[in-house]
């Protein structure tokens, strides 16, 4: 058999690359003669640049910038030469939630570190800049980025905003109310952040209600104000890694993430990969940390079977020994799906 491994990260425990390695090890424990092809995925959040780098073989360049609270750090950009010089950036590498120390300070967290990355991309003579905006600590609507760059952005630049969610900037489903609590915001702070975003959007020509404007704490909206156009982050990565061609040449597709829930079925990696596998008429299974999705909903998304770590090893092992747990579960997947010679 030929198996395509295309997981997302397991948030807080494994990168997409590490998850791919653990899946491969577990499968080969059981079916060592099968052919495995690893293509780690991302939907625009953490691991976005790594996924593109692995697919293209291009080495990232490190740029000096600042983190969400002004701390000095280096973050990668990926310059890919093709028909158009394209530079990939990942907001999470400079203003990501993983960079925000506890206790979290959501009112102070800034997306401003992205400015240096965009400037470095322009210095590299980028014709297209693709920014993965997921996983930020900030909920500032990208205001620091707009204020720093609005006067200098080239008019002919193709600025692409790679998102994993379709939320608008404001309202009950917007950036502050949907995502700020996950970034440590109290109820009072959520109200304050919503007020700030409302003031920032007032009178602007860009519609704050358009799908995806709320991604990355509204960073997506800010980039739209700089002329950016929104696309699916998973689609960007899929195109870069040749997901469709790889799926069509495989007998089985395995994807995965830390927690499979109903938001996962709305354009995030697992449902996106499953949809591409379904289009190629290939079975797809998901290895996940935990799942709250029913069999019927999974099947409708193109997922033939779900294997959850917590069901196999329990919550403590799934969290504390994630790689070993994925390897163990992947062995079970191989026993169920590999066409191994009998005897």
PEVEN-V587457 format. One record per residue. N is the residue number from 1. PSI is psi in whole degrees, 0 to 359 (* if undefined). Layout:
n=N psi=PSI
n=N psi=PSI
This chain:
n=1 psi=155
n=2 psi=123
n=3 psi=129
n=4 psi=124
n=5 psi=115
n=6 psi=64
n=7 psi=161
n=8 psi=181
n=9 psi=159
n=10 psi=97
n=11 psi=128
n=12 psi=351
n=13 psi=313
n=14 psi=137
n=15 psi=167
n=16 psi=323
n=17 psi=317
n=18 psi=323
n=19 psi=319
n=20 psi=316
n=21 psi=319
n=22 psi=321
n=23 psi=316
n=24 psi=316
n=25 psi=317
n=26 psi=319
n=27 psi=313
n=28 psi=338
n=29 psi=326
n=30 psi=321
n=31 psi=72
n=32 psi=344
n=33 psi=353
n=34 psi=155
n=35 psi=127
n=36 psi=136
n=37 psi=119
n=38 psi=126
n=39 psi=82
n=40 psi=141
n=41 psi=167
n=42 psi=156
n=43 psi=19
n=44 psi=349
n=45 psi=205
n=46 psi=134
n=47 psi=359
n=48 psi=307
n=49 psi=321
n=50 psi=319
n=51 psi=316
n=52 psi=319
n=53 psi=317
n=54 psi=324
n=55 psi=324
n=56 psi=341
n=57 psi=12
n=58 psi=137
n=59 psi=127
n=60 psi=152
n=61 psi=142
n=62 psi=136
n=63 psi=135
n=64 psi=127
n=65 psi=200
n=66 psi=156
n=67 psi=188
n=68 psi=340
n=69 psi=26
n=70 psi=1
n=71 psi=144
n=72 psi=136
n=73 psi=171
n=74 psi=140
n=75 psi=149
n=76 psi=150
n=77 psi=154
n=78 psi=114
n=79 psi=115
n=80 psi=121
n=81 psi=125
n=82 psi=214
n=83 psi=324
n=84 psi=139
n=85 psi=117
n=86 psi=134
n=87 psi=126
n=88 psi=134
n=89 psi=156
n=90 psi=114
n=91 psi=326
n=92 psi=341
n=93 psi=348
n=94 psi=336
n=95 psi=30
n=96 psi=155
n=97 psi=328
n=98 psi=344
n=99 psi=353
n=100 psi=115
n=101 psi=154
n=102 psi=151
n=103 psi=144
n=104 psi=148
n=105 psi=74
n=106 psi=334
n=107 psi=337
n=108 psi=340
n=109 psi=135
n=110 psi=149
n=111 psi=8
n=112 psi=336
n=113 psi=340
n=114 psi=339
n=115 psi=312
n=116 psi=326
n=117 psi=318
n=118 psi=319
n=119 psi=321
n=120 psi=322
n=121 psi=319
n=122 psi=321
n=123 psi=331
n=124 psi=10
n=125 psi=42
n=126 psi=136
n=127 psi=336
n=128 psi=134
n=129 psi=125
n=130 psi=119
n=131 psi=118
n=132 psi=122
n=133 psi=0
n=134 psi=161
n=135 psi=27
n=136 psi=155
n=137 psi=341
n=138 psi=155
n=139 psi=58
n=140 psi=8
n=141 psi=15
n=142 psi=18
n=143 psi=316
n=144 psi=327
n=145 psi=315
n=146 psi=314
n=147 psi=329
n=148 psi=332
n=149 psi=351
n=150 psi=332
n=151 psi=350
n=152 psi=355
n=153 psi=128
n=154 psi=139
n=155 psi=332
n=156 psi=7
n=157 psi=135
n=158 psi=101
n=159 psi=118
n=160 psi=131
n=161 psi=109
n=162 psi=114
n=163 psi=162
n=164 psi=357
n=165 psi=163
n=166 psi=16
n=167 psi=146
n=168 psi=178
n=169 psi=319
n=170 psi=166
n=171 psi=188
n=172 psi=330
n=173 psi=15
n=174 psi=187
n=175 psi=314
n=176 psi=309
n=177 psi=331
n=178 psi=321
n=179 psi=335
n=180 psi=325
n=181 psi=328
n=182 psi=343
n=183 psi=11
n=184 psi=7
n=185 psi=134
n=186 psi=173
n=187 psi=319
n=188 psi=319
n=189 psi=325
n=190 psi=317
n=191 psi=318
n=192 psi=319
n=193 psi=319
n=194 psi=319
n=195 psi=317
n=196 psi=314
n=197 psi=321
n=198 psi=316
n=199 psi=321
n=200 psi=323
n=201 psi=344
n=202 psi=125
n=203 psi=357
n=204 psi=151
n=205 psi=335
n=206 psi=131
n=207 psi=116
n=208 psi=347
n=209 psi=358
n=210 psi=148
n=211 psi=135
n=212 psi=350
n=213 psi=334
n=214 psi=358
n=215 psi=146
n=216 psi=37
n=217 psi=29
n=218 psi=1
n=219 psi=324
n=220 psi=316
n=221 psi=316
n=222 psi=316
n=223 psi=328
n=224 psi=324
n=225 psi=340
n=226 psi=6
n=227 psi=8
n=228 psi=153
n=229 psi=138
n=230 psi=137
n=231 psi=167
n=232 psi=126
n=233 psi=321
n=234 psi=323
n=235 psi=322
n=236 psi=312
n=237 psi=318
n=238 psi=317
n=239 psi=320
n=240 psi=325
n=241 psi=359
n=242 psi=43
n=243 psi=316
n=244 psi=314
n=245 psi=320
n=246 psi=319
n=247 psi=318
n=248 psi=337
n=249 psi=2
n=250 psi=158
n=251 psi=338
n=252 psi=142
n=253 psi=131
n=254 psi=126
n=255 psi=185
n=256 psi=168
n=257 psi=176
n=258 psi=310
n=259 psi=118
n=260 psi=115
n=261 psi=188
n=262 psi=335
n=263 psi=334
n=264 psi=337
n=265 psi=4
n=266 psi=59
n=267 psi=0
n=268 psi=179
n=269 psi=311
n=270 psi=311
n=271 psi=327
n=272 psi=312
n=273 psi=318
n=274 psi=321
n=275 psi=320
n=276 psi=322
n=277 psi=319
n=278 psi=319
n=279 psi=331
n=280 psi=6
n=281 psi=43
n=282 psi=142
n=283 psi=151
n=284 psi=131
n=285 psi=154
n=286 psi=126
n=287 psi=118
n=288 psi=161
n=289 psi=309
n=290 psi=163
n=291 psi=138
n=292 psi=17
n=293 psi=133
n=294 psi=164
n=295 psi=319
n=296 psi=315
n=297 psi=321
n=298 psi=316
n=299 psi=322
n=300 psi=331
n=301 psi=357
n=302 psi=9
n=303 psi=116
n=304 psi=328
n=305 psi=146
n=306 psi=131
n=307 psi=114
n=308 psi=132
n=309 psi=318
n=310 psi=331
n=311 psi=329
n=312 psi=322
n=313 psi=354
n=314 psi=163
n=315 psi=313
n=316 psi=314
n=317 psi=323
n=318 psi=325
n=319 psi=317
n=320 psi=336
n=321 psi=57
n=322 psi=314
n=323 psi=315
n=324 psi=324
n=325 psi=318
n=326 psi=318
n=327 psi=316
n=328 psi=313
n=329 psi=323
n=330 psi=327
n=331 psi=321
n=332 psi=322
n=333 psi=317
n=334 psi=320
n=335 psi=327
n=336 psi=328
n=337 psi=338
n=338 psi=138
n=339 psi=76
n=340 psi=145
n=341 psi=140
n=342 psi=156
n=343 psi=*
